[in-house]
Amino acid sequence: MADKTKDPRVIAFAQRQVTLTDFVFTAPSAILVVTAGDSMAYNFMANTWDIQWITWGRCLFIASGIIWVTVLIPTQIKQARIARNFVQGTAIPDEYWKLSKRWNIFGALAVLLPLMNIYWMVFKPL
């Protein structure tokens, strides 16, 4: 939403906040979900990798994590570095807009994968 304003100050502020909240809330929450889910599964079942719906759910969650670690976090860090100069009144470079487009595309994918995971966890189709 900040990008839509095209206001360098608003974008710079939003970049700082998104980066901060991802490191303070998103990363620890993802670790907590994986740890809690696996420990609960292993308390009730011996080999959870043999159960296809759990395996599919894990794989979707892992794929989302890989996208975050390999694409989204590096992209977000680059955007934040570029955005630091916005406060000084410099123009928003084309590189920022390319990174923003990449972040939006891969971010949507990284959100859709866990949503698909809900299907596997609720309906247990296999």
Biotite code that builds the C-alpha atoms (Angstrom):
import biotite.structure as struc

atoms = struc.array([
    struc.Atom([0.000, 0.000, 0.000], chain_id="A", res_id=1, res_name="MET", atom_name="CA", element="C"),
    struc.Atom([2.903, 2.330, 0.734], chain_id="A", res_id=2, res_name="ALA", atom_name="CA", element="C"),
    struc.Atom([4.285, 1.751, -2.764], chain_id="A", res_id=3, res_name="ASP", atom_name="CA", element="C"),
    struc.Atom([0.976, 2.887, -4.264], chain_id="A", res_id=4, res_name="LYS", atom_name="CA", element="C"),
    struc.Atom([1.417, 6.312, -2.681], chain_id="A", res_id=5, res_name="THR", atom_name="CA", element="C"),
    struc.Atom([4.724, 6.759, -4.556], chain_id="A", res_id=6, res_name="LYS", atom_name="CA", element="C"),
    struc.Atom([5.735, 8.995, -1.642], chain_id="A", res_id=7, res_name="ASP", atom_name="CA", element="C"),
    struc.Atom([9.394, 8.238, -0.807], chain_id="A", res_id=8, res_name="PRO", atom_name="CA", element="C"),
    struc.Atom([8.940, 9.047, 2.889], chain_id="A", res_id=9, res_name="ARG", atom_name="CA", element="C"),
    struc.Atom([5.915, 6.785, 3.272], chain_id="A", res_id=10, res_name="VAL", atom_name="CA", element="C"),
    struc.Atom([7.690, 3.960, 1.431], chain_id="A", res_id=11, res_name="ILE", atom_name="CA", element="C"),
    struc.Atom([10.842, 4.334, 3.530], chain_id="A", res_id=12, res_name="ALA", atom_name="CA", element="C"),
    struc.Atom([8.814, 4.193, 6.741], chain_id="A", res_id=13, res_name="PHE", atom_name="CA", element="C"),
    struc.Atom([6.813, 1.165, 5.559], chain_id="A", res_id=14, res_name="ALA", atom_name="CA", element="C"),
    struc.Atom([9.988, -0.669, 4.532], chain_id="A", res_id=15, res_name="GLN", atom_name="CA", element="C"),
    struc.Atom([11.456, -0.228, 7.996], chain_id="A", res_id=16, res_name="ARG", atom_name="CA", element="C"),
    struc.Atom([8.260, -1.450, 9.644], chain_id="A", res_id=17, res_name="GLN", atom_name="CA", element="C"),
    struc.Atom([7.819, -4.478, 7.365], chain_id="A", res_id=18, res_name="VAL", atom_name="CA", element="C"),
    struc.Atom([11.416, -5.554, 7.902], chain_id="A", res_id=19, res_name="THR", atom_name="CA", element="C"),
    struc.Atom([11.114, -5.115, 11.657], chain_id="A", res_id=20, res_name="LEU", atom_name="CA", element="C"),
    struc.Atom([7.825, -7.002, 11.964], chain_id="A", res_id=21, res_name="THR", atom_name="CA", element="C"),
    struc.Atom([9.057, -9.869, 9.795], chain_id="A", res_id=22, res_name="ASP", atom_name="CA", element="C"),
    struc.Atom([12.089, -10.384, 12.003], chain_id="A", res_id=23, res_name="PHE", atom_name="CA", element="C"),
    struc.Atom([10.232, -9.856, 15.282], chain_id="A", res_id=24, res_name="VAL", atom_name="CA", element="C"),
    struc.Atom([6.936, -11.649, 14.545], chain_id="A", res_id=25, res_name="PHE", atom_name="CA", element="C"),
    struc.Atom([6.920, -13.688, 11.308], chain_id="A", res_id=26, res_name="THR", atom_name="CA", element="C"),
    struc.Atom([10.179, -15.621, 11.715], chain_id="A", res_id=27, res_name="ALA", atom_name="CA", element="C"),
    struc.Atom([9.655, -16.601, 15.369], chain_id="A", res_id=28, res_name="PRO", atom_name="CA", element="C"),
    struc.Atom([6.016, -17.528, 14.658], chain_id="A", res_id=29, res_name="SER", atom_name="CA", element="C"),
    struc.Atom([7.007, -19.803, 11.767], chain_id="A", res_id=30, res_name="ALA", atom_name="CA", element="C"),
    struc.Atom([9.581, -21.513, 13.969], chain_id="A", res_id=31, res_name="ILE", atom_name="CA", element="C"),
    struc.Atom([6.976, -21.937, 16.717], chain_id="A", res_id=32, res_name="LEU", atom_name="CA", element="C"),
    struc.Atom([4.419, -23.436, 14.291], chain_id="A", res_id=33, res_name="VAL", atom_name="CA", element="C"),
    struc.Atom([6.931, -25.976, 12.960], chain_id="A", res_id=34, res_name="VAL", atom_name="CA", element="C"),
    struc.Atom([8.225, -26.902, 16.401], chain_id="A", res_id=35, res_name="THR", atom_name="CA", element="C"),
    struc.Atom([4.781, -27.231, 17.984], chain_id="A", res_id=36, res_name="ALA", atom_name="CA", element="C"),
    struc.Atom([3.294, -29.099, 15.024], chain_id="A", res_id=37, res_name="GLY", atom_name="CA", element="C"),
    struc.Atom([6.125, -31.600, 14.783], chain_id="A", res_id=38, res_name="ASP", atom_name="CA", element="C"),
    struc.Atom([6.286, -32.222, 18.520], chain_id="A", res_id=39, res_name="SER", atom_name="CA", element="C"),
    struc.Atom([2.522, -32.809, 18.686], chain_id="A", res_id=40, res_name="MET", atom_name="CA", element="C"),
    struc.Atom([2.621, -35.136, 15.672], chain_id="A", res_id=41, res_name="ALA", atom_name="CA", element="C"),
    struc.Atom([5.517, -37.150, 17.051], chain_id="A", res_id=42, res_name="TYR", atom_name="CA", element="C"),
    struc.Atom([3.755, -37.498, 20.424], chain_id="A", res_id=43, res_name="ASN", atom_name="CA", element="C"),
    struc.Atom([0.846, -39.284, 18.729], chain_id="A", res_id=44, res_name="PHE", atom_name="CA", element="C"),
    struc.Atom([2.504, -41.126, 15.821], chain_id="A", res_id=45, res_name="MET", atom_name="CA", element="C"),
    struc.Atom([5.760, -42.944, 15.238], chain_id="A", res_id=46, res_name="ALA", atom_name="CA", element="C"),
    struc.Atom([6.757, -41.970, 11.700], chain_id="A", res_id=47, res_name="ASN", atom_name="CA", element="C"),
    struc.Atom([4.803, -38.969, 10.496], chain_id="A", res_id=48, res_name="THR", atom_name="CA", element="C"),
    struc.Atom([6.650, -38.882, 7.147], chain_id="A", res_id=49, res_name="TRP", atom_name="CA", element="C"),
    struc.Atom([4.747, -42.039, 6.143], chain_id="A", res_id=50, res_name="ASP", atom_name="CA", element="C"),
    struc.Atom([1.419, -40.199, 6.375], chain_id="A", res_id=51, res_name="ILE", atom_name="CA", element="C"),
    struc.Atom([0.890, -38.487, 3.030], chain_id="A", res_id=52, res_name="GLN", atom_name="CA", element="C"),
    struc.Atom([-1.324, -35.613, 4.137], chain_id="A", res_id=53, res_name="TRP", atom_name="CA", element="C"),
    struc.Atom([1.176, -34.615, 6.826], chain_id="A", res_id=54, res_name="ILE", atom_name="CA", element="C"),
    struc.Atom([4.033, -34.938, 4.343], chain_id="A", res_id=55, res_name="THR", atom_name="CA", element="C"),
    struc.Atom([2.219, -32.739, 1.807], chain_id="A", res_id=56, res_name="TRP", atom_name="CA", element="C"),
    struc.Atom([1.488, -30.162, 4.497], chain_id="A", res_id=57, res_name="GLY", atom_name="CA", element="C"),
    struc.Atom([5.112, -30.115, 5.603], chain_id="A", res_id=58, res_name="ARG", atom_name="CA", element="C"),
    struc.Atom([6.387, -29.868, 2.041], chain_id="A", res_id=59, res_name="CYS", atom_name="CA", element="C"),
    struc.Atom([4.137, -26.885, 1.313], chain_id="A", res_id=60, res_name="LEU", atom_name="CA", element="C"),
    struc.Atom([5.282, -25.183, 4.509], chain_id="A", res_id=61, res_name="PHE", atom_name="CA", element="C"),
    struc.Atom([8.938, -25.950, 3.701], chain_id="A", res_id=62, res_name="ILE", atom_name="CA", element="C"),
    struc.Atom([8.488, -24.597, 0.149], chain_id="A", res_id=63, res_name="ALA", atom_name="CA", element="C"),
    struc.Atom([7.061, -21.377, 1.580], chain_id="A", res_id=64, res_name="SER", atom_name="CA", element="C"),
    struc.Atom([10.028, -21.123, 3.957], chain_id="A", res_id=65, res_name="GLY", atom_name="CA", element="C"),
    struc.Atom([12.484, -21.640, 1.108], chain_id="A", res_id=66, res_name="ILE", atom_name="CA", element="C"),
    struc.Atom([10.842, -18.804, -0.825], chain_id="A", res_id=67, res_name="ILE", atom_name="CA", element="C"),
    struc.Atom([11.099, -16.552, 2.246], chain_id="A", res_id=68, res_name="TRP", atom_name="CA", element="C"),
    struc.Atom([14.744, -17.362, 2.899], chain_id="A", res_id=69, res_name="VAL", atom_name="CA", element="C"),
    struc.Atom([16.030, -17.376, -0.681], chain_id="A", res_id=70, res_name="THR", atom_name="CA", element="C"),
    struc.Atom([13.924, -14.664, -2.341], chain_id="A", res_id=71, res_name="VAL", atom_name="CA", element="C"),
    struc.Atom([11.808, -12.549, -0.015], chain_id="A", res_id=72, res_name="LEU", atom_name="CA", element="C"),
    struc.Atom([14.242, -11.761, 2.789], chain_id="A", res_id=73, res_name="ILE", atom_name="CA", element="C"),
    struc.Atom([17.132, -10.798, 0.452], chain_id="A", res_id=74, res_name="PRO", atom_name="CA", element="C"),
    struc.Atom([14.730, -8.745, -1.681], chain_id="A", res_id=75, res_name="THR", atom_name="CA", element="C"),
    struc.Atom([13.297, -7.026, 1.377], chain_id="A", res_id=76, res_name="GLN", atom_name="CA", element="C"),
    struc.Atom([16.770, -6.198, 2.696], chain_id="A", res_id=77, res_name="ILE", atom_name="CA", element="C"),
    struc.Atom([17.747, -4.679, -0.668], chain_id="A", res_id=78, res_name="LYS", atom_name="CA", element="C"),
    struc.Atom([14.535, -2.660, -0.737], chain_id="A", res_id=79, res_name="GLN", atom_name="CA", element="C"),
    struc.Atom([15.123, -1.399, 2.793], chain_id="A", res_id=80, res_name="ALA", atom_name="CA", element="C"),
    struc.Atom([18.678, -0.317, 1.923], chain_id="A", res_id=81, res_name="ARG", atom_name="CA", element="C"),
    struc.Atom([17.461, 1.550, -1.129], chain_id="A", res_id=82, res_name="ILE", atom_name="CA", element="C"),
    struc.Atom([14.573, 3.091, 0.841], chain_id="A", res_id=83, res_name="ALA", atom_name="CA", element="C"),
    struc.Atom([16.934, 4.583, 3.443], chain_id="A", res_id=84, res_name="ARG", atom_name="CA", element="C"),
    struc.Atom([17.921, 7.137, 0.808], chain_id="A", res_id=85, res_name="ASN", atom_name="CA", element="C"),
    struc.Atom([14.291, 8.126, 0.190], chain_id="A", res_id=86, res_name="PHE", atom_name="CA", element="C"),
    struc.Atom([14.193, 10.190, 3.367], chain_id="A", res_id=87, res_name="VAL", atom_name="CA", element="C"),
    struc.Atom([16.861, 12.425, 1.870], chain_id="A", res_id=88, res_name="GLN", atom_name="CA", element="C"),
    struc.Atom([14.456, 13.295, -0.921], chain_id="A", res_id=89, res_name="GLY", atom_name="CA", element="C"),
    struc.Atom([16.086, 11.258, -3.674], chain_id="A", res_id=90, res_name="THR", atom_name="CA", element="C"),
    struc.Atom([13.979, 9.842, -6.468], chain_id="A", res_id=91, res_name="ALA", atom_name="CA", element="C"),
    struc.Atom([12.822, 6.251, -6.242], chain_id="A", res_id=92, res_name="ILE", atom_name="CA", element="C"),
    struc.Atom([15.069, 4.262, -8.590], chain_id="A", res_id=93, res_name="PRO", atom_name="CA", element="C"),
    struc.Atom([13.774, 1.670, -11.061], chain_id="A", res_id=94, res_name="ASP", atom_name="CA", element="C"),
    struc.Atom([15.629, -1.036, -9.134], chain_id="A", res_id=95, res_name="GLU", atom_name="CA", element="C"),
    struc.Atom([13.319, -0.482, -6.161], chain_id="A", res_id=96, res_name="TYR", atom_name="CA", element="C"),
    struc.Atom([10.209, -0.964, -8.329], chain_id="A", res_id=97, res_name="TRP", atom_name="CA", element="C"),
    struc.Atom([11.642, -4.170, -9.837], chain_id="A", res_id=98, res_name="LYS", atom_name="CA", element="C"),
    struc.Atom([12.362, -5.499, -6.351], chain_id="A", res_id=99, res_name="LEU", atom_name="CA", element="C"),
    struc.Atom([8.871, -4.491, -5.244], chain_id="A", res_id=100, res_name="SER", atom_name="CA", element="C"),
    struc.Atom([7.311, -6.425, -8.112], chain_id="A", res_id=101, res_name="LYS", atom_name="CA", element="C"),
    struc.Atom([9.453, -9.489, -7.275], chain_id="A", res_id=102, res_name="ARG", atom_name="CA", element="C"),
    struc.Atom([8.506, -9.234, -3.594], chain_id="A", res_id=103, res_name="TRP", atom_name="CA", element="C"),
    struc.Atom([4.785, -9.029, -4.439], chain_id="A", res_id=104, res_name="ASN", atom_name="CA", element="C"),
    struc.Atom([4.857, -12.036, -6.784], chain_id="A", res_id=105, res_name="ILE", atom_name="CA", element="C"),
    struc.Atom([6.920, -14.319, -4.553], chain_id="A", res_id=106, res_name="PHE", atom_name="CA", element="C"),
    struc.Atom([5.195, -13.009, -1.425], chain_id="A", res_id=107, res_name="GLY", atom_name="CA", element="C"),
    struc.Atom([1.813, -14.003, -2.840], chain_id="A", res_id=108, res_name="ALA", atom_name="CA", element="C"),
    struc.Atom([3.181, -17.454, -3.638], chain_id="A", res_id=109, res_name="LEU", atom_name="CA", element="C"),
    struc.Atom([4.690, -17.807, -0.157], chain_id="A", res_id=110, res_name="ALA", atom_name="CA", element="C"),
    struc.Atom([1.269, -16.996, 1.351], chain_id="A", res_id=111, res_name="VAL", atom_name="CA", element="C"),
    struc.Atom([-0.703, -19.282, -0.987], chain_id="A", res_id=112, res_name="LEU", atom_name="CA", element="C"),
    struc.Atom([1.371, -22.353, -0.125], chain_id="A", res_id=113, res_name="LEU", atom_name="CA", element="C"),
    struc.Atom([0.437, -22.349, 3.590], chain_id="A", res_id=114, res_name="PRO", atom_name="CA", element="C"),
    struc.Atom([-3.178, -21.667, 2.602], chain_id="A", res_id=115, res_name="LEU", atom_name="CA", element="C"),
    struc.Atom([-3.057, -24.811, 0.466], chain_id="A", res_id=116, res_name="MET", atom_name="CA", element="C"),
    struc.Atom([-1.596, -26.503, 3.521], chain_id="A", res_id=117, res_name="ASN", atom_name="CA", element="C"),
    struc.Atom([-4.854, -25.830, 5.366], chain_id="A", res_id=118, res_name="ILE", atom_name="CA", element="C"),
    struc.Atom([-6.631, -28.065, 2.841], chain_id="A", res_id=119, res_name="TYR", atom_name="CA", element="C"),
    struc.Atom([-4.252, -30.950, 3.575], chain_id="A", res_id=120, res_name="TRP", atom_name="CA", element="C"),
    struc.Atom([-4.457, -30.498, 7.330], chain_id="A", res_id=121, res_name="MET", atom_name="CA", element="C"),
    struc.Atom([-8.260, -30.196, 7.481], chain_id="A", res_id=122, res_name="VAL", atom_name="CA", element="C"),
    struc.Atom([-9.442, -32.701, 4.862], chain_id="A", res_id=123, res_name="PHE", atom_name="CA", element="C"),
    struc.Atom([-6.564, -35.262, 5.033], chain_id="A", res_id=124, res_name="LYS", atom_name="CA", element="C"),
    struc.Atom([-7.309, -36.486, 1.481], chain_id="A", res_id=125, res_name="PRO", atom_name="CA", element="C"),
    struc.Atom([-4.730, -39.283, 1.285], chain_id="A", res_id=126, res_name="LEU", atom_name="CA", element="C"),
])
